[in-house]
């Protein structure tokens, strides 16, 4: 194998260069040129059906990454001489936007005699904006909101609440910034807590997520971002001529959303400032999260930012990075899989159903092109086959490429394996339709899919992946191949909710989880076997980067994002950074740990090859029993069974006699009282 032909030093250097250049903070500072222009830098885009008012869609476009709350005296805001735009496509018959919302901002110095940003009821610089709307693809624009206020920076208590500041509360200022246009949209523009969550430190440390040593940390915790939020009636967004929705798969309710920022072509430095002139040039864009960050190589990132999704129809040079994604190299033991041990649970199908190889450079399903097996399916040239099976050596043209570039049609084989009788190309349980094939990278949303209430017991940050799991395994859904609404069908990549863990979902997608959902199971399943929920599938589904939720709760209503952190606080109001949990704990018959006596566990290394050290802290004296279980709940070994005083301990677990996979260390107290569960990942 190629990996064995590289020296250890050379391999680690290669991975350092690759990971340092392409992974992954959604779209925060993702390309060389835009990293030097943060005011125009798209960071994230969200589109979801309002769970409190399902008649409306919420679109949120964020800019200006990694804002420190105490970043004075020149606090962050939107930039002048920039056009911030949200683009919406709803007609698959021709490539182009149907609706565009354009925001332009201006700033005014209310008190030039002070160096403070806020003093005696005045702001420096006070920011306002104008919102224009086009319904003819950008040929003409109509102002629908003028001179709307952006809330001031949340500098601190004295600047906001005291008589020598604005003599107000920040909550009042924040709520007052929600405005309604004369055409009926709700709008908010302002600084908010960055809703994206990821362990930046671990990811950039050679892909160390989940971390092998130490607790994961949200790299964007306590940082703010500049947010544009729109709440738009579905009636404004659906395809022209669409009737009342009757089916959650209605293609007339599919929209594509992308955001951009543009600047005038010429910037001239003046003795006391600068001036701008010339045509407007797009300098940043965003549709699907992580595309430019984790798929497009560094040499093409600035070029990608200059394109529109419709340009990608003609210029297909970037398609190769979806057909053979670089991240897949680190999920393949024949290539560089061993260089990124944290990705050990993520392995691509190299021999699915003992016949299909989706490794980079392989043919995937291309060998079936033109055969009776694909006749009448989406892989048929007469239907979508020229899009989905363009040629040999492009294995991910059937899953990753359409997820990012067309959306997924409700058409075989893109239906759940439930009801297929073991044939992945057959018709199965209808699942999702967000197919809009007339553009490239956009966030596609079927607005007909009902929103999952955020307090629903099955609401999950895993979005469509969790919906697929329920459709395949839950008796409420897998007993029939009929169309049903399954919780989280409104989650990423069918749109994107604020809660969706897109880093985790996309890593799982690169690892082939979408292929598995339609019946192209992992290599350890034998075709015709009784249970396709194998160890490899469980490994992918239970993988976590270690950070699974935002550091601050989201608001339960428009604009849904949280208020920004204040410059005079120590991130008060933030919740503890979530640590990777054991998703399969309920399957093991484990209950929630009781409040009271606790044991805190961690292990190093994790993932590990043969042996790992479990370190744990006992907060109260008493009996401690620690045992290791496999994914089926079978107890393998008892590591500790004794009375222990409060203090720190460690124990070794030698797993050399067990296969690679996921295990759990469970610690109990007296009478079987559950104290803690720790996930252990063995990668060889």
C-alpha positions, 0 to 999 in steps of 0.5 A: 500500500502507498502509505507504507512507501512514505517515511513517517516524517514525510507522511506527517509533513504531507498531512500537515500541509493538507490539513492546514490548508483545507480543514475546516471552520465552516467558511471562516477565513477560508481563502487567501484573498478574502482572509485579508478582507474580513468585512466581506467574508461570508462565514455561514449560511442557514435556511430553514422553515420557521418552527414557530411559524411554518408559513415562513422561511428563515435565511441567515447569512453571516459575515466578518469572522471571529470577532472578539467581543472586547475588540475596541476601540474600533468594534466590528460591523458591516463594511461600507462599499460592499454589497451583501446579497442573498440569492434565491433560485426556485425555477429549475428551467433556467439557470439564474436567480429569481429573487435577490435581497441586497444590503448596503451599509453606511456609518456615521460618526455622531461625536468626533470629539471622543475616542470612545465608541459610545458616550452620552447617548451617541455612537461612533460609528453608528451603522444603518442600512438599506435593503433592496429586493429584486424579483427579476434576477437582478435587472432592477431593485426596489428599496423595501427598507431604508435607514434601518438601525444596526444595534451598537456593539455590545461593549459593556454595561457602562456603555449600554445601560448607564446614564453616561452611555445609551441608558438602555438595555442591550436586549431592548436595542437588539429587539428594536433592530428587528424590522418589517419591510413594506413588502412583508419580510422581517429583517435583522442585521447586527452582531450576534454570537457566532452560531457555528461550533467546531473544535478548531484547535483539534481539527487544525492539529492534524485532524485531532478531532475528537482529541486524543488527549484533553477535552474538546473545545469550541474554537468559536466560543465567546466570539461574535459574527455580523449577521443578516437574517430574513424571515420570508413568507413561503408564498414569496419564495415558491416557484411561480405558479406553484399550487398549495402544497400537498406533498412534502416532496413537492419540487415546486417548493424547492429553493436554492439559496446562496450568499455573496459579497461584492466590492467595487473593482478599484480601491484608491488610497487617499491622504485621509482615507480611501475611495472606490470606483468601477464595476462591482466584483464578487469577492466572496460567496457561500452556499453549502457549508465547508465547500471552499474550506474542506473540499476546494484546494488552496490553489483554487479557493480564490477562484471559487469565491469569484464564481456564481453557482451558475458559472459552475454549470459551464466551468466544471474544473472544480467537479473533480474535487467532489468526485474524488474528495481529498478528505476521503484520502484520510478515510481509506487505509490503502491511502492516508487513513493511518495518518489521521487516527481521529478519523479511524471510525470513518471508512469508505466503502471499498467493497460494498455488496462485494462489488462496488468500490468508492475509494478515490480513483475507483469507478463506484457505480460507473460499471453499471452505466447503460446496463439494464440494472440502471434502466429507469433509475436516476442513473439512466442516461435518459433521466439524470445519468449524464449528470450522475455517472459522467465517467470512470474514476469518479466514484463520488459522482453519485452521492457527494457531487449531487448533494453539493451541486444538484440536491437529491431527487425523489427517484430510485436509487435515492430512496431509503433502503427500507422496502428495496429487498436488498437491491440498492437500485430499486424503489424504496421508502421516499425520503427527500426531494430537494433536487434543483439541477440548474446551478452549482453549490447552493443550500437547497431546501424543500420548503414543503417539509414540515419543521421538526419542533426543537423540543421534539424528543427525536430532534437531532443535530444530525439532521437528515442522517438521523432521519435516515437512521429512523427510517431504516431502524425505527418500527414506526417508520421502517414497517412500510415503504410509504412516504412519511414525515420522519423527524429531522427531514428538515435538517441539513443538507435539506437546508440548514438549521442553526443546531445542525452539526454540519462538520460531523454530518459532512465528515460522515457523508464523505465516509459514505453514509449516504450510500449506506442509507440507500442500501450500498452498505459497508464492506463488513456486510455480506450481500443478502445477510440479515442485518446491514447495521454492521460495526462499520456503519455503527462506527460512522454513525457514532463518530463525533468531533467532540463538539456537538452544540453551540456554546450559547442557546439560540433564541426561540423566535426570529432572528433565532441567533443569540445576542452577542457576547459583551466586551466586559464579560468573561463569556457569562451566559455561555453553556459548557462546551459539549463533549462527545457523548456516546450516541449508542448508550441507550442501545446499551441499556444505559440510563442517565447518570444520577446527580450526586456522586460522580466519576469523571473519566478520560483516556489517552490515546483515543483513538488507540491502536492496542492499549489505552490509559483511562484516567478518572477522578472520584469526587466522593469515597465509595465503591467503584466498578469499571467495565468495558462493553462492546457496541452490542452491550456485551461486557468484555472485561472488568477493570476496577472493582474496589472501594476507592477514596476521593482522588485521581486514578488510572487504569490500563486497558489492553485491547490487542485481542479485540477488533477495531471498533467502538467500545464503552467504559462504564463506571458504576457505584453502589447498587449499580448506580451509573456514574459515567460512560466513556467512548473508546475507539480502537483503530487497528 
